[in-house]
């Protein structure tokens, strides 16, 4: 097969592709020469910048970028990682893309989705990603199947998770990454590596005369915090990072006692990002392409844990402002005015159409976008911005629950139910909160009882949206299946990141689950289970569809190989259970290799 689309069209695995042309003709108003660099950090809150009022953190390069940029001052993202990234890449609400959570098979994006990288690549752009993808670790959901020609990423939602490759567990320094699908051991700190490799690749494609799209989604400052830049950590350890140093005059005060060691580690990671942004900007100047390059900087959600968020309420996982507000700086010296600020409400779903309009490119007619281009606002060409509702919802579980941890935001009002991200359901009746965002941007006073008609209006708008996104495709909230037996990825590594969890806490040692697979080609397969030894003999039971295979293992074993397992083309459920006495658990990872 020529490519993954040809394969998916011909494979009888239940995938149906539109017969409409992939791309419609473009308006060739100007040469496709502008470049675009999109930087998004992980769990860096709105208040983790000097530019947003933080008096302690050192971010001089990002602060300078803010001054040189046009800023959208009311920009929204999701309260957690993968949903934001799905919206960002597609211009569509994540509930249309199947990426509805951050793990256990719910952070995989439907392969049919067309990404910003695919659109730009179709128009002659070189496309590269360096860092965190978090929308699927296996074919056909990897970034190299979703429009990126140059890929250097870690697996899963972050380094230090069950998707880490053997030997790379928790290694922010000298990490084990994946370069265009091949495992590579790198030297240095992960954030430095992403920026270094991005700059090398940028220089290469620029010399080739190709416009480029660089996606730089760092996994810092996401936890774990055991491995941070040492010199910066030592610098922050010497500082007083107590909450009383931060502005408390307006908004919600920081009433808890700060964990100063934790803050030192977080701030060290953020200042390291800032230093890398400075190096990147200097590289653009050296290449003399800074005037023709659009740079966007944002964060993916609120901070992990309560800390300074410029007076806002909430943190990561919440639908209060502190959980879903992000800075958005856009610098393009030849096109955008430095220092211009616009307060119209925009969101992650608007980034794709904005870039496409900025570059005079059409979006294919067969793609249903939820976002709207705010390019006219950036150019100061439109005082009229039709108001609309932005919908944000995220919580654990297999599918959305009506009114669970959601927010509706328009220019004047915000309705929310803060039922929490960590639960699949909420108990009792929803407790709606309504805020007058013009007069109360910090969400200090719930006015739901004073404006019942506005509550009903926004509830009805939310219900209509909830029903609409759920009708995007048949079985809309079923997770995508991982393909095995293709030439594009063989062997396939399955991890707890993407299994369908059944028993125990999803990533705890004693948990278990199963993987939903599609067998691309009938044949014989070797299946290798990797696990942590418990120091006792046991038996491992592998269920592959309707077949069952059992092996004994010794107390010192951490790997079992099942050889020449026959698998037929079609959908398959794979599950392995390790039994020692009365204890049962699943493997840490499994490799599936087509051998014949």
C-alpha positions as CSV (number, residue, x, y, z in Angstrom):
1,X,0.0,0.0,0.0
2,X,1.2,3.5,-0.8
3,X,0.1,5.1,2.5
4,X,-2.1,4.6,5.5
5,X,-5.2,6.1,3.8
6,X,-4.9,3.5,1.0
7,X,-4.6,0.8,3.6
8,X,-7.5,2.0,5.6
9,X,-9.7,2.3,2.6
10,X,-9.1,-1.3,1.5
11,X,-8.9,-3.0,4.9
12,X,-12.2,-4.6,5.8
13,X,-11.9,-3.5,9.5
14,X,-15.1,-1.4,9.8
15,X,-13.5,1.9,8.9
16,X,-15.4,3.9,6.4
17,X,-13.9,7.0,4.7
18,X,-15.8,9.7,3.0
19,X,-15.7,9.5,-0.8
20,X,-15.3,13.3,-1.0
21,X,-12.0,14.6,-2.2
22,X,-9.4,15.0,0.6
23,X,-8.5,18.6,-0.4
24,X,-10.3,21.2,-2.4
25,X,-8.5,23.9,-4.5
26,X,-6.8,26.7,-2.6
27,X,-6.8,30.4,-3.2
28,X,-3.3,31.1,-4.5
29,X,-3.3,34.7,-3.5
30,X,0.3,34.7,-2.3
31,X,3.2,32.3,-2.2
32,X,3.0,29.7,0.6
33,X,6.1,31.0,2.3
34,X,5.1,31.9,5.9
35,X,6.3,29.5,8.6
36,X,4.5,28.6,11.7
37,X,5.8,27.4,15.1
38,X,3.3,26.3,17.8
39,X,4.7,26.0,21.3
40,X,2.4,24.5,24.0
41,X,3.7,23.6,27.5
42,X,2.2,20.9,29.7
43,X,0.6,21.8,33.0
44,X,2.1,25.3,33.0
45,X,-0.7,27.5,34.5
46,X,-1.8,31.0,33.4
47,X,0.2,32.5,36.3
48,X,3.5,30.9,35.6
49,X,4.9,33.8,33.6
50,X,6.3,37.2,34.5
51,X,4.0,38.6,31.8
52,X,0.9,37.4,33.6
53,X,1.9,39.0,36.9
54,X,4.1,36.4,38.6
55,X,6.8,38.4,40.6
56,X,9.0,35.4,41.4
57,X,9.4,33.2,38.3
58,X,12.1,34.1,35.8
59,X,10.7,34.0,32.2
60,X,12.4,36.9,30.4
61,X,12.2,35.4,26.9
62,X,8.6,34.5,27.1
63,X,7.9,37.9,28.7
64,X,9.7,39.6,25.7
65,X,7.7,37.4,23.3
66,X,4.5,38.6,25.0
67,X,5.6,42.2,24.4
68,X,6.4,41.5,20.8
69,X,3.1,39.7,20.1
70,X,-0.5,40.3,19.5
71,X,-2.3,38.8,22.5
72,X,-5.8,37.2,22.8
73,X,-6.5,38.0,26.4
74,X,-9.4,35.6,26.8
75,X,-8.2,32.3,25.3
76,X,-9.6,29.0,26.5
77,X,-8.4,25.4,26.5
78,X,-9.6,22.2,28.2
79,X,-8.8,21.4,31.8
80,X,-6.6,18.4,30.9
81,X,-4.1,17.4,28.3
82,X,-5.4,15.2,25.5
83,X,-8.7,16.9,24.9
84,X,-6.9,20.2,24.4
85,X,-4.6,18.7,21.9
86,X,-7.4,17.0,20.0
87,X,-9.2,20.3,19.7
88,X,-6.0,22.1,18.7
89,X,-5.0,19.7,16.0
90,X,-8.4,19.4,14.4
91,X,-10.3,22.7,15.0
92,X,-13.1,20.4,16.3
93,X,-14.4,19.7,19.8
94,X,-12.6,16.7,21.2
95,X,-16.0,14.8,21.7
96,X,-16.1,14.6,17.9
97,X,-12.6,12.9,17.8
98,X,-13.0,10.1,20.3
99,X,-10.2,11.6,22.5
100,X,-12.2,12.2,25.6
101,X,-9.9,11.4,28.5
102,X,-6.1,11.2,29.2
103,X,-5.6,7.4,29.5
104,X,-7.0,3.8,29.4
105,X,-7.7,4.0,25.7
106,X,-9.5,7.3,25.8
107,X,-6.7,9.6,24.7
108,X,-6.6,8.0,21.2
109,X,-7.9,10.2,18.4
110,X,-10.0,8.8,15.6
111,X,-7.6,8.3,12.6
112,X,-10.2,9.8,10.2
113,X,-9.7,13.2,11.8
114,X,-7.8,15.6,9.6
115,X,-5.1,17.5,11.5
116,X,-3.5,20.9,11.0
117,X,-0.3,19.1,10.0
118,X,-2.1,17.2,7.3
119,X,-3.6,20.3,5.9
120,X,-0.3,22.2,5.8
121,X,1.6,19.2,4.5
122,X,-0.9,19.0,1.6
123,X,0.0,22.6,0.8
124,X,3.7,22.0,0.6
125,X,4.7,22.5,4.2
126,X,7.4,20.5,6.0
127,X,5.8,19.3,9.2
128,X,7.6,18.3,12.4
129,X,6.6,17.5,16.0
130,X,9.0,17.5,18.9
131,X,7.7,16.4,22.3
132,X,4.3,15.3,23.5
133,X,1.6,13.9,21.1
134,X,-0.8,12.2,23.5
135,X,-3.4,11.2,20.9
136,X,-2.3,7.6,20.2
137,X,0.9,5.7,20.4
138,X,0.2,3.1,17.8
139,X,-0.6,2.9,14.1
140,X,-2.7,4.5,12.7
141,X,-2.9,7.2,15.3
142,X,0.7,8.2,15.7
143,X,1.8,11.7,14.5
144,X,3.5,10.2,11.5
145,X,0.1,9.0,10.3
146,X,-1.5,12.3,11.1
147,X,0.5,14.6,8.9
148,X,3.9,14.9,10.5
149,X,6.9,13.9,8.4
150,X,9.5,14.5,11.2
151,X,8.6,13.0,14.6
152,X,10.5,13.0,17.8
153,X,8.2,12.1,20.7
154,X,7.7,10.2,23.9
155,X,4.8,7.8,24.3
156,X,1.6,8.3,26.4
157,X,0.8,11.4,28.3
158,X,4.2,12.0,29.7
159,X,7.6,10.5,30.6
160,X,7.3,8.6,33.8
161,X,4.1,6.7,32.9
162,X,3.4,3.0,32.0
163,X,4.1,3.8,28.3
164,X,7.8,4.4,29.0
165,X,10.0,2.0,27.0
166,X,12.2,-0.4,28.9
167,X,15.3,1.5,30.0
168,X,13.6,4.9,29.7
169,X,11.4,4.8,32.8
170,X,11.0,8.2,34.2
171,X,14.1,9.6,32.4
172,X,13.7,13.3,31.7
173,X,17.5,13.4,31.4
174,X,18.9,11.1,28.7
175,X,15.4,10.1,27.7
176,X,14.4,7.2,25.4
177,X,12.3,8.7,22.7
178,X,10.8,7.7,19.3
179,X,12.2,9.2,16.1
180,X,9.9,8.5,13.2
181,X,8.8,5.3,14.9
182,X,12.2,4.1,15.9
183,X,13.4,4.0,19.5
184,X,16.4,6.3,20.1
185,X,18.4,7.0,23.3
186,X,19.1,10.7,23.5
187,X,21.6,12.7,25.6
188,X,20.5,15.7,27.6
189,X,17.4,17.1,29.2
190,X,14.2,16.3,27.4
191,X,13.1,20.0,26.8
192,X,16.6,20.9,25.6
193,X,16.5,17.9,23.2
194,X,13.1,18.9,21.7
195,X,14.2,22.4,21.0
196,X,17.6,21.4,19.7
197,X,16.2,18.8,17.3
198,X,13.5,21.2,16.2
199,X,16.1,23.9,15.4
200,X,18.3,21.5,13.5
201,X,15.3,20.3,11.4
202,X,14.1,23.8,10.9
203,X,17.4,24.9,9.5
204,X,17.5,21.9,7.2
205,X,14.1,22.4,5.6
206,X,14.6,26.1,5.4
207,X,17.8,25.5,3.4
208,X,15.7,23.3,1.1
209,X,13.4,26.2,0.5
210,X,10.4,24.7,2.2
211,X,8.0,26.5,4.5
212,X,7.6,24.6,7.7
213,X,5.2,23.9,10.6
214,X,6.9,23.1,13.9
215,X,4.8,21.7,16.7
216,X,6.7,22.0,20.0
217,X,4.5,20.5,22.8
218,X,6.8,20.0,25.8
219,X,6.1,17.5,28.5
220,X,7.5,19.9,31.1
221,X,6.5,21.1,33.6
222,X,4.3,17.9,33.9
223,X,5.0,15.6,36.8
224,X,7.0,13.6,37.9
225,X,9.3,16.3,39.4
226,X,12.2,14.1,40.4
227,X,14.4,15.1,37.4
228,X,14.6,18.8,36.8
229,X,17.4,21.1,35.5
230,X,19.8,21.1,38.4
231,X,21.3,24.6,38.2
232,X,17.9,26.2,37.9
233,X,16.6,24.0,40.8
234,X,19.4,25.1,43.0
235,X,18.7,28.8,42.1
236,X,15.0,28.5,43.0
237,X,15.8,26.5,46.2
238,X,17.5,29.6,47.5
239,X,14.5,31.7,46.9
240,X,11.5,32.3,49.1
241,X,8.5,30.9,47.2
242,X,5.9,31.3,49.9
243,X,2.4,32.3,48.8
244,X,2.5,35.7,50.5
245,X,5.0,36.9,47.9
246,X,2.4,36.7,45.2
247,X,-0.3,39.4,44.5
248,X,-3.4,38.7,46.6
249,X,-5.2,42.0,46.2
250,X,-7.7,40.8,43.6
251,X,-9.2,37.4,42.9
252,X,-8.9,34.3,45.0
253,X,-6.1,34.2,47.6
254,X,-3.7,31.3,48.0
255,X,-4.7,30.1,51.4
256,X,-2.7,26.9,51.5
257,X,0.9,26.5,52.6
258,X,3.2,26.3,49.6
259,X,5.5,23.3,49.1
260,X,8.6,25.2,48.4
261,X,10.7,22.3,47.1
262,X,7.9,21.4,44.7
263,X,7.6,25.0,43.5
264,X,11.4,25.1,43.0
265,X,11.2,22.1,40.8
266,X,8.3,23.4,38.8
267,X,9.8,26.8,38.3
268,X,13.1,25.3,37.3
269,X,11.4,23.3,34.5
270,X,9.5,26.5,33.3
271,X,12.6,28.7,33.3
272,X,14.3,26.0,31.3
273,X,11.5,26.2,28.7
274,X,12.0,30.0,28.7
275,X,15.7,29.6,28.0
276,X,14.9,27.3,25.1
277,X,12.4,29.7,23.7
278,X,15.1,32.4,23.8
279,X,17.5,30.2,21.9
280,X,14.8,29.4,19.3
281,X,14.1,33.1,18.7
282,X,17.8,33.8,18.3
283,X,18.0,31.0,15.8
284,X,15.1,32.5,13.8
285,X,17.0,35.8,13.7
286,X,20.2,34.1,12.6
287,X,18.3,32.4,9.7
288,X,16.7,35.8,8.9
289,X,13.3,34.3,8.9
290,X,11.8,35.8,12.1
291,X,9.7,38.4,10.1
292,X,8.1,35.6,8.0
293,X,7.4,33.2,10.9
294,X,4.2,33.1,12.9
295,X,4.9,31.9,16.5
296,X,2.2,30.9,18.9
297,X,2.7,30.3,22.6
298,X,0.1,28.7,24.9
299,X,-0.4,26.2,27.7
300,X,-2.6,23.1,27.6
301,X,-4.5,23.5,30.9
302,X,-4.2,24.9,34.3
303,X,-1.4,24.1,36.8
304,X,-1.2,20.7,38.4
305,X,-2.1,21.7,42.0
306,X,-3.1,25.0,43.4
307,X,-0.6,27.8,42.9
308,X,-0.5,31.4,41.6
309,X,-2.8,31.8,38.6
310,X,-3.1,35.5,38.5
311,X,-6.0,35.6,41.0
312,X,-8.2,33.1,39.1
313,X,-10.0,30.3,40.8
314,X,-9.2,26.7,40.2
315,X,-6.4,24.6,38.7
316,X,-5.9,21.7,36.3
317,X,-9.0,19.5,36.0
318,X,-11.4,22.3,37.0
319,X,-13.6,24.3,34.7
320,X,-13.0,27.5,36.6
321,X,-10.8,30.1,34.9
322,X,-7.6,28.8,36.6
323,X,-8.2,25.4,35.0
324,X,-9.0,26.5,31.4
325,X,-7.5,30.0,30.8
326,X,-4.3,30.1,28.8
327,X,-2.1,32.9,27.6
328,X,-2.0,33.2,23.8
329,X,0.8,35.2,22.2
330,X,1.1,35.4,18.5
331,X,4.2,37.0,17.0
332,X,4.6,37.6,13.3
333,X,6.6,40.8,12.9
334,X,5.7,41.4,9.2
335,X,2.0,40.9,9.7
336,X,0.9,41.5,13.4
337,X,1.2,44.5,15.6
338,X,3.3,44.1,18.7
339,X,1.4,45.0,21.9
340,X,-2.0,44.8,20.5
341,X,-4.4,43.1,22.9
342,X,-7.9,41.8,22.0
343,X,-10.4,40.6,24.6
344,X,-12.8,38.6,22.4
345,X,-13.4,35.1,23.7
346,X,-11.5,32.5,21.6
347,X,-10.5,28.9,22.1
348,X,-8.2,26.0,21.0
349,X,-10.7,25.0,18.3
350,X,-10.0,28.4,16.6
351,X,-6.3,27.9,16.1
352,X,-6.5,25.7,13.0
353,X,-8.9,28.0,11.0
354,X,-7.0,31.1,12.1
355,X,-3.7,29.7,10.7
356,X,-5.4,28.6,7.5
357,X,-6.8,32.0,6.9
358,X,-3.6,33.7,7.8
359,X,-1.8,31.7,5.2
360,X,-4.6,32.1,2.6
361,X,-5.4,28.4,2.6
362,X,-8.8,26.8,2.3
363,X,-10.1,24.1,4.6
364,X,-11.6,21.2,2.7
365,X,-15.3,21.4,2.3
366,X,-15.9,17.9,3.8
367,X,-14.4,18.9,7.2
368,X,-16.9,20.2,9.8
369,X,-15.0,22.7,11.9
370,X,-16.3,24.0,15.2
371,X,-13.7,26.7,15.4
372,X,-13.7,30.2,13.8
373,X,-10.8,32.1,12.5
374,X,-9.9,35.1,14.6
375,X,-7.4,36.4,12.1
376,X,-9.4,39.6,11.5
377,X,-9.2,40.3,15.2
378,X,-5.4,39.9,15.1
379,X,-5.1,42.3,12.2
380,X,-7.4,44.8,13.9
381,X,-9.6,44.8,10.8
382,X,-12.9,43.8,12.4
383,X,-14.6,45.5,15.3
384,X,-17.6,43.3,14.8
385,X,-17.1,39.8,16.3
386,X,-20.4,37.9,16.4
387,X,-20.8,36.4,19.9
388,X,-21.0,32.7,20.3
389,X,-20.8,30.0,23.0
390,X,-17.6,28.1,23.7
391,X,-18.2,24.6,25.3
392,X,-15.7,22.9,27.5
393,X,-16.2,19.6,29.3
394,X,-13.9,16.9,30.5
395,X,-14.0,14.1,33.1
396,X,-13.0,10.5,33.6
397,X,-14.9,7.7,32.0
398,X,-16.0,6.1,28.7
399,X,-18.3,8.8,27.5
400,X,-19.6,12.2,28.5
401,X,-22.2,12.6,31.2
402,X,-24.7,15.5,30.8
403,X,-23.7,18.5,32.9
404,X,-20.7,16.8,34.4
405,X,-17.7,19.1,34.8
406,X,-18.7,21.5,32.0
407,X,-18.6,25.2,31.2
408,X,-20.3,27.4,28.7
409,X,-18.6,30.7,28.0
410,X,-19.6,33.6,25.8
411,X,-18.4,37.2,25.8
412,X,-20.6,38.2,28.8
413,X,-21.5,35.1,30.7
414,X,-20.1,31.8,32.0
415,X,-22.2,28.9,33.2
416,X,-20.6,25.9,34.8
417,X,-21.0,22.9,36.9
418,X,-17.7,22.2,38.8
419,X,-18.3,18.5,39.5
420,X,-14.7,17.6,39.2
421,X,-12.6,15.8,36.5
422,X,-11.5,12.7,38.5
423,X,-14.9,11.0,38.7
424,X,-16.9,9.3,35.9
425,X,-20.2,10.5,37.4
426,X,-21.5,13.1,39.8
427,X,-24.1,12.5,42.5
428,X,-27.4,14.4,42.9
429,X,-28.5,17.3,40.9
430,X,-26.1,19.6,39.1
431,X,-25.2,22.8,41.1
432,X,-25.0,25.4,38.4
433,X,-22.8,28.5,38.8
434,X,-23.3,31.6,36.7
435,X,-20.8,34.4,36.5
436,X,-21.0,37.9,34.9
437,X,-17.6,37.8,33.3
438,X,-17.5,41.5,32.3
439,X,-17.9,42.6,35.9
440,X,-16.6,39.5,37.7
441,X,-13.8,38.0,35.7
442,X,-12.4,36.3,38.8
443,X,-15.6,34.3,39.4
444,X,-16.1,35.7,42.9
445,X,-19.9,35.9,42.9
446,X,-22.3,33.2,41.7
447,X,-25.3,35.0,40.3
448,X,-27.3,32.0,39.1
449,X,-30.2,32.8,41.4
450,X,-30.4,36.4,40.3
451,X,-30.5,35.4,36.6
452,X,-32.5,32.2,36.2
453,X,-33.4,33.1,32.6
454,X,-29.7,33.3,31.6
455,X,-29.0,29.9,33.3
456,X,-31.8,28.3,31.3
457,X,-30.6,29.9,28.1
458,X,-27.0,28.6,28.5
459,X,-28.2,25.2,29.7
460,X,-30.3,24.8,26.6
461,X,-27.4,25.9,24.4
462,X,-25.2,23.3,26.2
463,X,-27.8,20.5,25.8
464,X,-28.0,21.2,22.0
465,X,-24.2,21.1,21.8
466,X,-24.0,17.9,23.9
467,X,-26.4,16.1,21.6
468,X,-24.8,17.5,18.4
469,X,-21.2,16.3,19.2
470,X,-22.5,12.9,20.3
471,X,-24.0,12.4,16.8
472,X,-20.7,13.0,15.0
473,X,-20.5,9.3,13.9
474,X,-22.2,6.0,14.8
475,X,-20.9,4.7,18.1
476,X,-19.3,8.0,18.6
477,X,-17.6,7.4,21.9
478,X,-16.2,4.0,21.2
479,X,-12.4,4.1,21.5
480,X,-10.4,3.6,18.3
481,X,-8.8,0.2,17.8
482,X,-5.0,-0.4,17.5
483,X,-3.9,-2.1,14.4
484,X,-1.6,-5.1,14.5
485,X,0.0,-7.0,11.6
486,X,0.7,-4.0,9.3
487,X,3.9,-3.1,7.6
488,X,3.7,0.3,9.2
489,X,4.3,-0.9,12.7
490,X,5.6,-4.3,13.5
491,X,5.9,-5.2,16.3
492,X,3.3,-3.2,18.1
493,X,3.9,-2.3,21.7
494,X,0.7,-2.2,23.8
495,X,0.8,-0.4,27.2
496,X,-1.5,0.4,30.1
497,X,-1.9,3.9,28.6
498,X,-4.3,2.4,26.0
499,X,-5.8,-0.7,27.6
500,X,-9.5,-0.8,28.6
501,X,-9.2,-0.9,32.3
502,X,-11.1,-3.6,34.3
503,X,-9.6,-4.1,37.7
504,X,-7.9,-2.0,40.4
505,X,-6.6,1.5,39.8
506,X,-5.6,1.9,36.2
507,X,-1.9,2.3,36.5
508,X,-1.3,0.5,39.9
509,X,0.7,-2.7,39.8
510,X,-2.3,-4.9,40.7
511,X,-4.6,-3.6,37.9
512,X,-5.7,-5.4,34.8
513,X,-7.3,-4.6,31.5
514,X,-7.5,-5.6,27.8
515,X,-6.7,-4.1,24.5
516,X,-9.1,-3.6,21.5
517,X,-7.2,-4.5,18.4
518,X,-7.7,-4.9,14.7
519,X,-5.8,-7.6,12.9
520,X,-4.7,-6.3,9.5
521,X,-3.5,-9.6,8.1
522,X,-4.1,-13.2,9.1
523,X,-1.0,-15.1,10.2
524,X,1.2,-16.2,13.1
525,X,2.1,-13.8,15.8
526,X,4.5,-13.8,18.7
527,X,3.2,-12.0,21.8
528,X,5.6,-11.0,24.5
529,X,4.4,-10.0,27.9
530,X,6.6,-7.7,30.1
531,X,5.9,-7.4,33.8
532,X,7.5,-6.7,37.2
533,X,8.6,-9.7,39.0
534,X,6.9,-10.5,42.3
535,X,9.5,-13.0,43.4
536,X,7.1,-15.9,43.2
537,X,6.3,-18.6,40.6
538,X,3.1,-18.2,38.7
539,X,1.0,-18.8,35.6
540,X,0.1,-16.4,32.8
541,X,-3.1,-16.7,30.8
542,X,-3.3,-15.0,27.4
543,X,-6.7,-14.6,25.8
544,X,-6.5,-13.6,22.1
545,X,-10.1,-13.5,20.9
546,X,-11.6,-16.9,21.5
547,X,-8.3,-18.7,22.0
548,X,-6.6,-19.1,25.4
549,X,-2.9,-19.9,26.0
550,X,-1.3,-20.6,29.4
551,X,2.4,-20.6,30.5
552,X,4.1,-21.0,33.8
553,X,6.7,-18.5,34.8
554,X,9.5,-18.5,37.4
555,X,9.9,-16.2,40.3
556,X,12.7,-14.3,38.6
557,X,11.1,-13.9,35.2
558,X,9.9,-10.5,33.9
559,X,9.1,-11.6,30.4
560,X,7.0,-14.3,28.7
561,X,6.9,-15.1,25.0
562,X,4.0,-16.8,23.3
563,X,5.1,-18.0,19.9
564,X,3.2,-18.6,16.7
565,X,-0.2,-17.7,17.9
566,X,-2.6,-17.8,14.9
567,X,-4.7,-14.7,14.5
568,X,-7.4,-14.0,11.8
569,X,-8.1,-10.7,10.1
570,X,-10.7,-8.6,11.9
571,X,-11.4,-7.2,15.4
572,X,-9.8,-8.8,18.4
573,X,-9.7,-8.4,22.1
574,X,-6.4,-9.3,23.8
575,X,-6.0,-9.8,27.5
576,X,-3.3,-11.3,29.7
577,X,-3.5,-12.2,33.4
578,X,-0.6,-13.0,35.6
579,X,-1.5,-15.2,38.6
580,X,0.7,-15.8,41.7
581,X,-1.3,-17.6,44.4
582,X,-4.5,-15.7,44.8
583,X,-3.2,-12.5,43.3
584,X,-3.9,-11.5,39.8
585,X,-2.6,-8.6,37.7
586,X,-2.0,-7.6,34.1
587,X,1.3,-7.2,32.3
588,X,3.0,-3.8,32.2
589,X,3.3,-3.9,28.4
590,X,2.9,-6.4,25.5
591,X,4.6,-6.6,22.1
592,X,2.7,-8.2,19.2
593,X,4.9,-9.2,16.3
594,X,3.6,-10.7,13.0
595,X,6.1,-13.4,12.0
596,X,4.3,-15.2,9.1
